């Protein structure tokens, strides 16, 4: 982030499956809060969440889930 000149308030972690676990492990341990986390495949980790259920998707991400994630990121980054 420092190298690219992007602050924590402009950074969103995004993860799927194990990447979700890593994002949810790293983000709350940072001194400065991040703009947000997009976490696919995990809904009960003690965080305030906006949930979107993609029925019949299995272990993957459906296009509607990506649209919801993009809308969340745009909202958090004020875009």
mmCIF file as gemmi writes it, N, C-alpha and C atoms, coordinates in Angstrom:
data_model
loop_
_atom_site.group_PDB
_atom_site.id
_atom_site.type_symbol
_atom_site.label_atom_id
_atom_site.label_alt_id
_atom_site.label_comp_id
_atom_site.label_asym_id
_atom_site.label_entity_id
_atom_site.label_seq_id
_atom_site.pdbx_PDB_ins_code
_atom_site.Cartn_x
_atom_site.Cartn_y
_atom_site.Cartn_z
_atom_site.occupancy
_atom_site.B_iso_or_equiv
_atom_site.pdbx_formal_charge
_atom_site.auth_seq_id
_atom_site.auth_asym_id
_atom_site.pdbx_PDB_model_num
ATOM 1 N N . UNK Axp A 1 ? 0.826 -1.176 0 1 0 ? 1 A 1
ATOM 2 C CA . UNK Axp A 1 ? 0 0 0 1 0 ? 1 A 1
ATOM 3 C C . UNK Axp A 1 ? 0.877 1.249 0 1 0 ? 1 A 1
ATOM 4 N N . UNK Axp A 2 ? 1.908 1.246 0.819 1 0 ? 2 A 1
ATOM 5 C CA . UNK Axp A 2 ? 2.802 2.394 0.902 1 0 ? 2 A 1
ATOM 6 C C . UNK Axp A 2 ? 3.496 2.634 -0.44 1 0 ? 2 A 1
ATOM 7 N N . UNK Axp A 3 ? 3.959 1.564 -1.037 1 0 ? 3 A 1
ATOM 8 C CA . UNK Axp A 3 ? 4.668 1.654 -2.314 1 0 ? 3 A 1
ATOM 9 C C . UNK Axp A 3 ? 3.793 2.242 -3.427 1 0 ? 3 A 1
ATOM 10 N N . UNK Axp A 4 ? 2.495 1.917 -3.394 1 0 ? 4 A 1
ATOM 11 C CA . UNK Axp A 4 ? 1.56 2.397 -4.413 1 0 ? 4 A 1
ATOM 12 C C . UNK Axp A 4 ? 0.879 3.707 -4.024 1 0 ? 4 A 1
ATOM 13 N N . UNK Axp A 5 ? 1.112 4.167 -2.799 1 0 ? 5 A 1
ATOM 14 C CA . UNK Axp A 5 ? 0.507 5.408 -2.346 1 0 ? 5 A 1
ATOM 15 C C . UNK Axp A 5 ? -0.991 5.304 -2.077 1 0 ? 5 A 1
ATOM 16 N N . UNK Axp A 6 ? -1.424 4.124 -1.657 1 0 ? 6 A 1
ATOM 17 C CA . UNK Axp A 6 ? -2.84 3.892 -1.357 1 0 ? 6 A 1
ATOM 18 C C . UNK Axp A 6 ? -2.977 3.677 0.146 1 0 ? 6 A 1
ATOM 19 N N . UNK Axp A 7 ? -3.794 4.495 0.786 1 0 ? 7 A 1
ATOM 20 C CA . UNK Axp A 7 ? -3.973 4.382 2.227 1 0 ? 7 A 1
ATOM 21 C C . UNK Axp A 7 ? -4.98 3.311 2.602 1 0 ? 7 A 1
ATOM 22 N N . UNK Axp A 8 ? -5.04 2.961 3.88 1 0 ? 8 A 1
ATOM 23 C CA . UNK Axp A 8 ? -5.98 1.95 4.355 1 0 ? 8 A 1
ATOM 24 C C . UNK Axp A 8 ? -7.432 2.319 4.075 1 0 ? 8 A 1
ATOM 25 N N . UNK Axp A 9 ? -7.734 3.622 4.096 1 0 ? 9 A 1
ATOM 26 C CA . UNK Axp A 9 ? -9.107 4.063 3.852 1 0 ? 9 A 1
ATOM 27 C C . UNK Axp A 9 ? -9.527 3.886 2.394 1 0 ? 9 A 1
ATOM 28 N N . UNK Axp A 10 ? -8.575 3.529 1.527 1 0 ? 10 A 1
ATOM 29 C CA . UNK Axp A 10 ? -8.85 3.284 0.108 1 0 ? 10 A 1
ATOM 30 C C . UNK Axp A 10 ? -8.524 1.836 -0.27 1 0 ? 10 A 1
ATOM 31 N N . UNK Axp A 11 ? -8.396 0.969 0.73 1 0 ? 11 A 1
ATOM 32 C CA . UNK Axp A 11 ? -8.026 -0.425 0.502 1 0 ? 11 A 1
ATOM 33 C C . UNK Axp A 11 ? -9.14 -1.354 0.957 1 0 ? 11 A 1
ATOM 34 N N . UNK Axp A 12 ? -9.513 -2.272 0.072 1 0 ? 12 A 1
ATOM 35 C CA . UNK Axp A 12 ? -10.499 -3.306 0.388 1 0 ? 12 A 1
ATOM 36 C C . UNK Axp A 12 ? -9.851 -4.657 0.139 1 0 ? 12 A 1
ATOM 37 N N . UNK Axp A 13 ? -9.904 -5.531 1.128 1 0 ? 13 A 1
ATOM 38 C CA . UNK Axp A 13 ? -9.438 -6.901 0.931 1 0 ? 13 A 1
ATOM 39 C C . UNK Axp A 13 ? -10.578 -7.713 0.326 1 0 ? 13 A 1
ATOM 40 N N . UNK Axp A 14 ? -10.258 -8.558 -0.636 1 0 ? 14 A 1
ATOM 41 C CA . UNK Axp A 14 ? -11.246 -9.413 -1.274 1 0 ? 14 A 1
ATOM 42 C C . UNK Axp A 14 ? -10.726 -10.835 -1.249 1 0 ? 14 A 1
ATOM 43 N N . UNK Axp A 15 ? -11.579 -11.758 -0.812 1 0 ? 15 A 1
ATOM 44 C CA . UNK Axp A 15 ? -11.151 -13.144 -0.76 1 0 ? 15 A 1
ATOM 45 C C . UNK Axp A 15 ? -12.294 -14.104 -1.029 1 0 ? 15 A 1
ATOM 46 N N . UNK Axp A 16 ? -11.942 -15.252 -1.546 1 0 ? 16 A 1
ATOM 47 C CA . UNK Axp A 16 ? -12.897 -16.337 -1.767 1 0 ? 16 A 1
ATOM 48 C C . UNK Axp A 16 ? -12.374 -17.571 -1.049 1 0 ? 16 A 1
ATOM 49 N N . UNK Axp A 17 ? -13.241 -18.238 -0.321 1 0 ? 17 A 1
ATOM 50 C CA . UNK Axp A 17 ? -12.91 -19.471 0.376 1 0 ? 17 A 1
ATOM 51 C C . UNK Axp A 17 ? -11.762 -19.208 1.352 1 0 ? 17 A 1
ATOM 52 N N . UNK Axp A 18 ? -10.612 -19.82 1.172 1 0 ? 18 A 1
ATOM 53 C CA . UNK Axp A 18 ? -9.497 -19.627 2.098 1 0 ? 18 A 1
ATOM 54 C C . UNK Axp A 18 ? -8.996 -18.185 2.065 1 0 ? 18 A 1
ATOM 55 N N . UNK Axp A 19 ? -9.14 -17.524 0.924 1 0 ? 19 A 1
ATOM 56 C CA . UNK Axp A 19 ? -8.797 -16.103 0.845 1 0 ? 19 A 1
ATOM 57 C C . UNK Axp A 19 ? -9.683 -15.264 1.743 1 0 ? 19 A 1
ATOM 58 N N . UNK Axp A 20 ? -10.943 -15.687 1.891 1 0 ? 20 A 1
ATOM 59 C CA . UNK Axp A 20 ? -11.853 -15.036 2.835 1 0 ? 20 A 1
ATOM 60 C C . UNK Axp A 20 ? -11.308 -15.17 4.249 1 0 ? 20 A 1
ATOM 61 N N . UNK Axp A 21 ? -10.887 -16.373 4.588 1 0 ? 21 A 1
ATOM 62 C CA . UNK Axp A 21 ? -10.35 -16.622 5.929 1 0 ? 21 A 1
ATOM 63 C C . UNK Axp A 21 ? -9.132 -15.737 6.198 1 0 ? 21 A 1
ATOM 64 N N . UNK Axp A 22 ? -8.246 -15.619 5.215 1 0 ? 22 A 1
ATOM 65 C CA . UNK Axp A 22 ? -7.053 -14.783 5.385 1 0 ? 22 A 1
ATOM 66 C C . UNK Axp A 22 ? -7.428 -13.309 5.535 1 0 ? 22 A 1
ATOM 67 N N . UNK Axp A 23 ? -8.365 -12.845 4.71 1 0 ? 23 A 1
ATOM 68 C CA . UNK Axp A 23 ? -8.803 -11.449 4.803 1 0 ? 23 A 1
ATOM 69 C C . UNK Axp A 23 ? -9.394 -11.141 6.169 1 0 ? 23 A 1
ATOM 70 N N . UNK Axp A 24 ? -10.238 -12.059 6.673 1 0 ? 24 A 1
ATOM 71 C CA . UNK Axp A 24 ? -10.87 -11.853 7.976 1 0 ? 24 A 1
ATOM 72 C C . UNK Axp A 24 ? -9.891 -12.032 9.136 1 0 ? 24 A 1
ATOM 73 N N . UNK Axp A 25 ? -8.78 -12.677 8.881 1 0 ? 25 A 1
ATOM 74 C CA . UNK Axp A 25 ? -7.741 -12.818 9.898 1 0 ? 25 A 1
ATOM 75 C C . UNK Axp A 25 ? -6.865 -11.556 9.941 1 0 ? 25 A 1
ATOM 76 N N . UNK Axp A 26 ? -6.515 -11.043 8.776 1 0 ? 26 A 1
ATOM 77 C CA . UNK Axp A 26 ? -5.593 -9.91 8.686 1 0 ? 26 A 1
ATOM 78 C C . UNK Axp A 26 ? -6.259 -8.581 9.049 1 0 ? 26 A 1
ATOM 79 N N . UNK Axp A 27 ? -7.421 -8.306 8.49 1 0 ? 27 A 1
ATOM 80 C CA . UNK Axp A 27 ? -8.039 -6.979 8.618 1 0 ? 27 A 1
ATOM 81 C C . UNK Axp A 27 ? -8.229 -6.504 10.058 1 0 ? 27 A 1
ATOM 82 N N . UNK Axp A 28 ? -8.788 -7.318 10.956 1 0 ? 28 A 1
ATOM 83 C CA . UNK Axp A 28 ? -9.005 -6.79 12.314 1 0 ? 28 A 1
ATOM 84 C C . UNK Axp A 28 ? -7.726 -6.639 13.135 1 0 ? 28 A 1
ATOM 85 N N . UNK Axp A 29 ? -6.623 -7.148 12.636 1 0 ? 29 A 1
ATOM 86 C CA . UNK Axp A 29 ? -5.354 -7.057 13.364 1 0 ? 29 A 1
ATOM 87 C C . UNK Axp A 29 ? -4.525 -5.844 12.945 1 0 ? 29 A 1
ATOM 88 N N . UNK Axp A 30 ? -4.995 -5.117 11.954 1 0 ? 30 A 1
ATOM 89 C CA . UNK Axp A 30 ? -4.28 -3.928 11.485 1 0 ? 30 A 1
ATOM 90 C C . UNK Axp A 30 ? -4.522 -2.756 12.429 1 0 ? 30 A 1
ATOM 91 N N . UNK Axp A 31 ? -3.517 -1.922 12.596 1 0 ? 31 A 1
ATOM 92 C CA . UNK Axp A 31 ? -3.665 -0.732 13.441 1 0 ? 31 A 1
ATOM 93 C C . UNK Axp A 31 ? -4.665 0.243 12.829 1 0 ? 31 A 1
ATOM 94 N N . UNK Axp A 32 ? -4.56 0.457 11.527 1 0 ? 32 A 1
ATOM 95 C CA . UNK Axp A 32 ? -5.477 1.372 10.829 1 0 ? 32 A 1
ATOM 96 C C . UNK Axp A 32 ? -6.547 0.547 10.117 1 0 ? 32 A 1
ATOM 97 N N . UNK Axp A 33 ? -7.822 0.876 10.316 1 0 ? 33 A 1
ATOM 98 C CA . UNK Axp A 33 ? -8.886 0.108 9.658 1 0 ? 33 A 1
ATOM 99 C C . UNK Axp A 33 ? -8.866 0.28 8.142 1 0 ? 33 A 1
ATOM 100 N N . UNK Axp A 34 ? -9.267 -0.783 7.457 1 0 ? 34 A 1
ATOM 101 C CA . UNK Axp A 34 ? -9.373 -0.75 6.001 1 0 ? 34 A 1
ATOM 102 C C . UNK Axp A 34 ? -10.76 -0.254 5.599 1 0 ? 34 A 1
ATOM 103 N N . UNK Axp A 35 ? -10.911 0.08 4.317 1 0 ? 35 A 1
ATOM 104 C CA . UNK Axp A 35 ? -12.21 0.551 3.814 1 0 ? 35 A 1
ATOM 105 C C . UNK Axp A 35 ? -13.256 -0.554 3.88 1 0 ? 35 A 1
ATOM 106 N N . UNK Axp A 36 ? -12.838 -1.804 3.763 1 0 ? 36 A 1
ATOM 107 C CA . UNK Axp A 36 ? -13.796 -2.906 3.834 1 0 ? 36 A 1
ATOM 108 C C . UNK Axp A 36 ? -13.177 -4.234 3.472 1 0 ? 36 A 1
ATOM 109 N N . UNK Axp A 37 ? -14.007 -5.26 3.572 1 0 ? 37 A 1
ATOM 110 C CA . UNK Axp A 37 ? -13.629 -6.625 3.199 1 0 ? 37 A 1
ATOM 111 C C . UNK Axp A 37 ? -14.76 -7.201 2.364 1 0 ? 37 A 1
ATOM 112 N N . UNK Axp A 38 ? -14.424 -7.783 1.232 1 0 ? 38 A 1
ATOM 113 C CA . UNK Axp A 38 ? -15.386 -8.561 0.461 1 0 ? 38 A 1
ATOM 114 C C . UNK Axp A 38 ? -14.999 -10.008 0.695 1 0 ? 38 A 1
ATOM 115 N N . UNK Axp A 39 ? -15.881 -10.755 1.366 1 0 ? 39 A 1
ATOM 116 C CA . UNK Axp A 39 ? -15.564 -12.118 1.783 1 0 ? 39 A 1
ATOM 117 C C . UNK Axp A 39 ? -16.617 -13.076 1.252 1 0 ? 39 A 1
ATOM 118 N N . UNK Axp A 40 ? -16.238 -13.876 0.281 1 0 ? 40 A 1
ATOM 119 C CA . UNK Axp A 40 ? -17.149 -14.861 -0.288 1 0 ? 40 A 1
ATOM 120 C C . UNK Axp A 40 ? -17.029 -16.166 0.499 1 0 ? 40 A 1
ATOM 121 N N . UNK Axp A 41 ? -18.143 -16.84 0.757 1 0 ? 41 A 1
ATOM 122 C CA . UNK Axp A 41 ? -18.234 -18.159 1.391 1 0 ? 41 A 1
ATOM 123 C C . UNK Axp A 41 ? -18.103 -18.135 2.913 1 0 ? 41 A 1
ATOM 124 N N . UNK Axp A 42 ? -18.342 -17.009 3.589 1 0 ? 42 A 1
ATOM 125 C CA . UNK Axp A 42 ? -18.263 -16.974 5.059 1 0 ? 42 A 1
ATOM 126 C C . UNK Axp A 42 ? -19.174 -15.878 5.581 1 0 ? 42 A 1
ATOM 127 N N . UNK Axp A 43 ? -20.134 -16.214 6.469 1 0 ? 43 A 1
ATOM 128 C CA . UNK Axp A 43 ? -21.067 -15.187 6.928 1 0 ? 43 A 1
ATOM 129 C C . UNK Axp A 43 ? -21.146 -15.064 8.447 1 0 ? 43 A 1
ATOM 130 N N . UNK Axp A 44 ? -20.513 -15.923 9.216 1 0 ? 44 A 1
ATOM 131 C CA . UNK Axp A 44 ? -20.632 -15.855 10.668 1 0 ? 44 A 1
ATOM 132 C C . UNK Axp A 44 ? -19.257 -15.76 11.314 1 0 ? 44 A 1
ATOM 133 N N . UNK Axp A 45 ? -18.692 -14.558 11.301 1 0 ? 45 A 1
ATOM 134 C CA . UNK Axp A 45 ? -17.369 -14.384 11.893 1 0 ? 45 A 1
ATOM 135 C C . UNK Axp A 45 ? -17.336 -13.231 12.885 1 0 ? 45 A 1
ATOM 136 N N . UNK Axp A 46 ? -18.503 -12.745 13.293 1 0 ? 46 A 1
ATOM 137 C CA . UNK Axp A 46 ? -18.547 -11.677 14.276 1 0 ? 46 A 1
ATOM 138 C C . UNK Axp A 46 ? -18.364 -10.283 13.698 1 0 ? 46 A 1
ATOM 139 N N . UNK Axp A 47 ? -18.512 -10.124 12.377 1 0 ? 47 A 1
ATOM 140 C CA . UNK Axp A 47 ? -18.388 -8.828 11.735 1 0 ? 47 A 1
ATOM 141 C C . UNK Axp A 47 ? -19.765 -8.346 11.288 1 0 ? 47 A 1
ATOM 142 N N . UNK Axp A 48 ? -19.928 -7.018 11.162 1 0 ? 48 A 1
ATOM 143 C CA . UNK Axp A 48 ? -21.127 -6.499 10.515 1 0 ? 48 A 1
ATOM 144 C C . UNK Axp A 48 ? -21.029 -6.901 9.051 1 0 ? 48 A 1
ATOM 145 N N . UNK Axp A 49 ? -22.058 -7.546 8.538 1 0 ? 49 A 1
ATOM 146 C CA . UNK Axp A 49 ? -21.99 -8.043 7.165 1 0 ? 49 A 1
ATOM 147 C C . UNK Axp A 49 ? -23.211 -7.623 6.358 1 0 ? 49 A 1
ATOM 148 N N . UNK Axp A 50 ? -22.999 -7.526 5.076 1 0 ? 50 A 1
ATOM 149 C CA . UNK Axp A 50 ? -24.083 -7.426 4.116 1 0 ? 50 A 1
ATOM 150 C C . UNK Axp A 50 ? -24.041 -8.754 3.385 1 0 ? 50 A 1
ATOM 151 N N . UNK Axp A 51 ? -25.058 -9.552 3.549 1 0 ? 51 A 1
ATOM 152 C CA . UNK Axp A 51 ? -25.045 -10.902 2.982 1 0 ? 51 A 1
ATOM 153 C C . UNK Axp A 51 ? -25.863 -10.976 1.705 1 0 ? 51 A 1
ATOM 154 N N . UNK Axp A 52 ? -25.378 -11.746 0.765 1 0 ? 52 A 1
ATOM 155 C CA . UNK Axp A 52 ? -26.079 -12.019 -0.481 1 0 ? 52 A 1
ATOM 156 C C . UNK Axp A 52 ? -25.94 -13.513 -0.738 1 0 ? 52 A 1
ATOM 157 N N . UNK Axp A 53 ? -27.053 -14.228 -0.712 1 0 ? 53 A 1
ATOM 158 C CA . UNK Axp A 53 ? -27.031 -15.678 -0.907 1 0 ? 53 A 1
ATOM 159 C C . UNK Axp A 53 ? -27.215 -15.985 -2.383 1 0 ? 53 A 1
ATOM 160 N N . UNK Axp A 54 ? -26.301 -16.783 -2.92 1 0 ? 54 A 1
ATOM 161 C CA . UNK Axp A 54 ? -26.349 -17.181 -4.32 1 0 ? 54 A 1
ATOM 162 C C . UNK Axp A 54 ? -26.756 -18.652 -4.373 1 0 ? 54 A 1
ATOM 163 N N . UNK Axp A 55 ? -28.035 -18.91 -4.42 1 0 ? 55 A 1
ATOM 164 C CA . UNK Axp A 55 ? -28.541 -20.287 -4.4 1 0 ? 55 A 1
ATOM 165 C C . UNK Axp A 55 ? -28.08 -21.061 -5.631 1 0 ? 55 A 1
ATOM 166 N N . UNK Axp A 56 ? -27.699 -22.319 -5.39 1 0 ? 56 A 1
ATOM 167 C CA . UNK Axp A 56 ? -27.318 -23.212 -6.477 1 0 ? 56 A 1
ATOM 168 C C . UNK Axp A 56 ? -25.944 -22.96 -7.063 1 0 ? 56 A 1
ATOM 169 N N . UNK Axp A 57 ? -25.146 -22.118 -6.416 1 0 ? 57 A 1
ATOM 170 C CA . UNK Axp A 57 ? -23.837 -21.791 -6.968 1 0 ? 57 A 1
ATOM 171 C C . UNK Axp A 57 ? -22.782 -22.833 -6.596 1 0 ? 57 A 1
ATOM 172 N N . UNK Axp A 58 ? -22.935 -23.503 -5.477 1 0 ? 58 A 1
ATOM 173 C CA . UNK Axp A 58 ? -21.89 -24.433 -5.042 1 0 ? 58 A 1
ATOM 174 C C . UNK Axp A 58 ? -20.691 -23.65 -4.535 1 0 ? 58 A 1
ATOM 175 N N . UNK Axp A 59 ? -19.508 -24.192 -4.724 1 0 ? 59 A 1
ATOM 176 C CA . UNK Axp A 59 ? -18.284 -23.542 -4.26 1 0 ? 59 A 1
ATOM 177 C C . UNK Axp A 59 ? -17.725 -22.68 -5.39 1 0 ? 59 A 1
ATOM 178 N N . UNK Axp A 60 ? -18.377 -21.551 -5.596 1 0 ? 60 A 1
ATOM 179 C CA . UNK Axp A 60 ? -17.985 -20.622 -6.652 1 0 ? 60 A 1
ATOM 180 C C . UNK Axp A 60 ? -18.662 -19.29 -6.424 1 0 ? 60 A 1
ATOM 181 N N . UNK Axp A 61 ? -18.482 -18.382 -7.358 1 0 ? 61 A 1
ATOM 182 C CA . UNK Axp A 61 ? -19.082 -17.051 -7.267 1 0 ? 61 A 1
ATOM 183 C C . UNK Axp A 61 ? -19.887 -16.816 -8.532 1 0 ? 61 A 1
ATOM 184 N N . UNK Axp A 62 ? -21.185 -16.588 -8.367 1 0 ? 62 A 1
ATOM 185 C CA . UNK Axp A 62 ? -22.061 -16.315 -9.5 1 0 ? 62 A 1
ATOM 186 C C . UNK Axp A 62 ? -21.929 -14.843 -9.906 1 0 ? 62 A 1
ATOM 187 N N . UNK Axp A 63 ? -22.269 -14.517 -11.161 1 0 ? 63 A 1
ATOM 188 C CA . UNK Axp A 63 ? -22.171 -13.122 -11.616 1 0 ? 63 A 1
ATOM 189 C C . UNK Axp A 63 ? -22.934 -12.133 -10.745 1 0 ? 63 A 1
ATOM 190 N N . UNK Axp A 64 ? -24.094 -12.538 -10.21 1 0 ? 64 A 1
ATOM 191 C CA . UNK Axp A 64 ? -24.825 -11.599 -9.356 1 0 ? 64 A 1
ATOM 192 C C . UNK Axp A 64 ? -24.055 -11.31 -8.07 1 0 ? 64 A 1
ATOM 193 N N . UNK Axp A 65 ? -23.3 -12.279 -7.579 1 0 ? 65 A 1
ATOM 194 C CA . UNK Axp A 65 ? -22.466 -12.057 -6.394 1 0 ? 65 A 1
ATOM 195 C C . UNK Axp A 65 ? -21.358 -11.058 -6.679 1 0 ? 65 A 1
ATOM 196 N N . UNK Axp A 66 ? -20.786 -11.137 -7.863 1 0 ? 66 A 1
ATOM 197 C CA . UNK Axp A 66 ? -19.749 -10.168 -8.239 1 0 ? 66 A 1
ATOM 198 C C . UNK Axp A 66 ? -20.328 -8.764 -8.341 1 0 ? 66 A 1
ATOM 199 N N . UNK Axp A 67 ? -21.548 -8.655 -8.843 1 0 ? 67 A 1
ATOM 200 C CA . UNK Axp A 67 ? -22.205 -7.35 -8.946 1 0 ? 67 A 1
ATOM 201 C C . UNK Axp A 67 ? -22.445 -6.752 -7.562 1 0 ? 67 A 1
ATOM 202 N N . UNK Axp A 68 ? -22.87 -7.582 -6.628 1 0 ? 68 A 1
ATOM 203 C CA . UNK Axp A 68 ? -23.095 -7.114 -5.254 1 0 ? 68 A 1
ATOM 204 C C . UNK Axp A 68 ? -21.763 -6.679 -4.636 1 0 ? 68 A 1
ATOM 205 N N . UNK Axp A 69 ? -20.71 -7.443 -4.858 1 0 ? 69 A 1
ATOM 206 C CA . UNK Axp A 69 ? -19.388 -7.096 -4.327 1 0 ? 69 A 1
ATOM 207 C C . UNK Axp A 69 ? -18.907 -5.766 -4.904 1 0 ? 69 A 1
ATOM 208 N N . UNK Axp A 70 ? -19.072 -5.579 -6.199 1 0 ? 70 A 1
ATOM 209 C CA . UNK Axp A 70 ? -18.649 -4.335 -6.832 1 0 ? 70 A 1
ATOM 210 C C . UNK Axp A 70 ? -19.437 -3.14 -6.279 1 0 ? 70 A 1
ATOM 211 N N . UNK Axp A 71 ? -20.727 -3.308 -6.079 1 0 ? 71 A 1
ATOM 212 C CA . UNK Axp A 71 ? -21.549 -2.231 -5.513 1 0 ? 71 A 1
ATOM 213 C C . UNK Axp A 71 ? -21.078 -1.878 -4.103 1 0 ? 71 A 1
ATOM 214 N N . UNK Axp A 72 ? -20.755 -2.894 -3.299 1 0 ? 72 A 1
ATOM 215 C CA . UNK Axp A 72 ? -20.238 -2.668 -1.949 1 0 ? 72 A 1
ATOM 216 C C . UNK Axp A 72 ? -18.932 -1.88 -2 1 0 ? 72 A 1
ATOM 217 N N . UNK Axp A 73 ? -18.002 -2.31 -2.863 1 0 ? 73 A 1
ATOM 218 C CA . UNK Axp A 73 ? -16.707 -1.636 -2.954 1 0 ? 73 A 1
ATOM 219 C C . UNK Axp A 73 ? -16.869 -0.192 -3.417 1 0 ? 73 A 1
ATOM 220 N N . UNK Axp A 74 ? -17.734 0.037 -4.385 1 0 ? 74 A 1
ATOM 221 C CA . UNK Axp A 74 ? -17.978 1.417 -4.854 1 0 ? 74 A 1
ATOM 222 C C . UNK Axp A 74 ? -18.543 2.267 -3.722 1 0 ? 74 A 1
ATOM 223 N N . UNK Axp A 75 ? -19.454 1.707 -2.945 1 0 ? 75 A 1
ATOM 224 C CA . UNK Axp A 75 ? -20.039 2.433 -1.823 1 0 ? 75 A 1
ATOM 225 C C . UNK Axp A 75 ? -18.976 2.777 -0.79 1 0 ? 75 A 1
ATOM 226 N N . UNK Axp A 76 ? -18.171 1.797 -0.404 1 0 ? 76 A 1
ATOM 227 C CA . UNK Axp A 76 ? -17.156 2.004 0.631 1 0 ? 76 A 1
ATOM 228 C C . UNK Axp A 76 ? -16.083 2.994 0.194 1 0 ? 76 A 1
ATOM 229 N N . UNK Axp A 77 ? -15.798 3.036 -1.127 1 0 ? 77 A 1
ATOM 230 C CA . UNK Axp A 77 ? -14.76 3.935 -1.637 1 0 ? 77 A 1
ATOM 231 C C . UNK Axp A 77 ? -15.33 5.256 -2.145 1 0 ? 77 A 1
ATOM 232 N N . UNK Axp A 78 ? -16.641 5.438 -1.998 1 0 ? 78 A 1
ATOM 233 C CA . UNK Axp A 78 ? -17.27 6.692 -2.407 1 0 ? 78 A 1
ATOM 234 C C . UNK Axp A 78 ? -17.24 6.925 -3.905 1 0 ? 78 A 1
ATOM 235 N N . UNK Axp A 79 ? -17.419 5.867 -4.664 1 0 ? 79 A 1
ATOM 236 C CA . UNK Axp A 79 ? -17.355 5.993 -6.135 1 0 ? 79 A 1
ATOM 237 C C . UNK Axp A 79 ? -18.75 5.946 -6.729 1 0 ? 79 A 1
